[in-house]
Amino acid sequence: MDTLTVESFKTLDAVRALFENAGYIGEKNCFLAALNRDYLPKNTGFFTTSLAAGGANISGVIGGFSGALIGKSVEVTMAEQRAKITDRSIFILTNTSDICGYVINKTEKGFGFIPLSNDYKLITKFEEVKAHPDFLATVSYDKIDKMKLKKIPFNFNRRILQLTFLCESPFAFLTLTLPTKSDIFPYQEEQMKILMEEMI
């Protein structure tokens, strides 16, 4: 499946079709667009790796965990900790260098995440992102240690979704910013209401 423009998930019907084609749809579906809160752009070659199209072998694939490593010792330590992540989906979801955000489907089974890229720009604009359905990451609820949807003080237009995964690595977490409504994605407001009813 090719890299797709924002038109491929701009409407509710389009985003449903996107996840249906990617093979992740449930009895109950909550579709959302989110930004990777820890994104620091750095091209690590991630989107050319064997992780595409459901590849399960992540040995030897070193995706960038941070685009702003302070020193060699820090880089080695982070690489060692990230190497403890053996689950393909969690490995994808801990990439903060190449993936600026996600299109999400929360179902009764868990979460499906389709990564978004923005040509490594520091500021992400939803209208400029591209989706990578070949890098779909799925996480069932039994692989999630903690899950929290938080309000941002004095900001009623955004929520923070924090997921901590069951994994030895201290880097096995994902922090997302979700707009409560979006001019780009008309479905965002209604879907966020569903999410907030379930999690707050």
N, C-alpha and C positions, 0 to 999 in steps of 0.2 A: 504494500500500500504506500502511495506517495505521501510526501509531506503536504499538508493541507493548509490552506489559508483560513482566516477567521470566518469566511463565508460558510465553511463546512460545519460550523457549530453555533451560528448566530441566532438561530431560532430553536424553539423546543423540538420541533419535528426533525430539524437538522442534527441537533446534538444527540437525539435518540437514535437516529440512523447511524451516526458516527459510532456509537457504542455497540449497536447491533452488528455493524460490519466488523468491529474489532472483537466481537464475541464476548462482550460483558454487559448483559442486561438481566434484570431481575423481575420479580413479580411487583416489587415496589422500587421505584427509581427516583432519585433526587439528583438532578443535574446542576452543576455549579461551575463557575470559573473562579480560579484562585491564583494569587501571586505567591511565589516562593519568597518568604520573608527573609531568608538568609542568602539570597542570590547575590553573588559577586562574579560578574561575567569574566570568563576565561575559557578559551577554546581548548579543550583537552582531547578533541577528536572523538568524543563520546558517541556522537550520532553516526559514526562510521564503524562502530565496534560490532562484535558478534552478538551483542545483547539484543539486537533487533530481531524481529520475527520470532519471538519466543525462545531465543537461545538461552539455555539454562546454565552454560558453563561460564562462570565469571572469573576463573583463574587466569591470571595474566592480563585482565582488563583493568586498567587503573584509570578510573574516572576522576576528574578533579573534585576534591571535596571543598576546597576553598580557593578563591581567586586572589587571595591576599595573604599568602603564607609569609610569615615574618622571617624565618631563617631555615637553614637546612635541617637542623635538629627537629624543628617543629614539623617540617614537611615529612620527615621520616616517621615521626611519632604518629602523625595523622594517617599516613599510608599504612602503618602497622595496625592501627586500630580499625581502619576501614577494611583491611584484609580479613578481619574477623567476621565480616558480613558475608555470609555464603548464600543467602536468599537473593535471587535475581531481582525481585521486585523491590525489596528493601534497599538493595544496592543502588537501583535506579533512583529511588525516592530520597536518598541521601546525597545526591549530586546537586551541589549548590553553585556549580560553576557554569554548566551548560544549560540547565533547565530553569527558566525564569518563572514558570508557573505550571498550572495543570487545568485541564478540563476534568471534572470529577463526576463519577456516578456512585452515589451511596445507595446500596441496596440492602435487602435483608441478609445477604451473605457477607457483606463487607464493603470495601471501597475498590473502585476501579479508577486509575489515574492515567490520563493521556498527557504526556509531557508537552510543554509549550516552549518555543525558543523565540528569541527576538534579535538575532544577528549580533548578540553580545553587546547590546546597548546597556548602559548603566540604568537608565530609566525605562521601565516597561510600560508600553501603551498597548492595551488590548487590541486595538484596531490593527496593530502591526505584527501580532504574533502569528506563529505557524505551529500547527499541531503535528505530532509524530505518533500516529496510532500504532506503528510497528513496535514502539517501545512501551506499550500498555503495561502498567504495573498493577497487579491485583493483590490486595491484602485482606484476608479473612479476619473476622473479629477476634478469633483465638490467637492471632499473631500480634495483637495490639495490647500492650501492657496498660497504657493510660491514654485516655481520649478526652479532650476538653475543648469546649467552645467558649471563648472569653470575650467580654466586652472591652473596648478600648476606652479609657477615661476621656470624657468630653468629645468623643467621636462616635456619633450614632450611625455613621455611614459604612462602618467596617467592623468586622469581627475577626478574631484570631482563632484558628483551629490548630491545636497542638496534638500530635500523635507521637507516642513513644512505643517503639516496637520491641517485642521480646527477642533480644539478641545480646550477645556478650559485649558488643562494641558500644562505648558511650556515645558514639555518633549516630546511633540507630534511632533517629527521631526526624520529624518533619514539622515545620512551622509555616503555616499559610495565612495570608491575609485575604479575607473574602469580603468584597463589597456587598452591602445589603441590597443595592440595586445598581443597575448598569444601563446606560444608554446603548451600549453595544450589544448586550444580551438581555432582551426584554423579559426572558424567563427568570432572571436572577432574583428579582424581588420576591416572587411567589415561591420559588424553590428555597430561598433563604428562610422564609417564614416556616416552611416545613422542617428545615434543619434545626431552627431555633426551638420549635415546639418539641422536637425529639431530644435535644441536648442541653437546653438551658432550664 
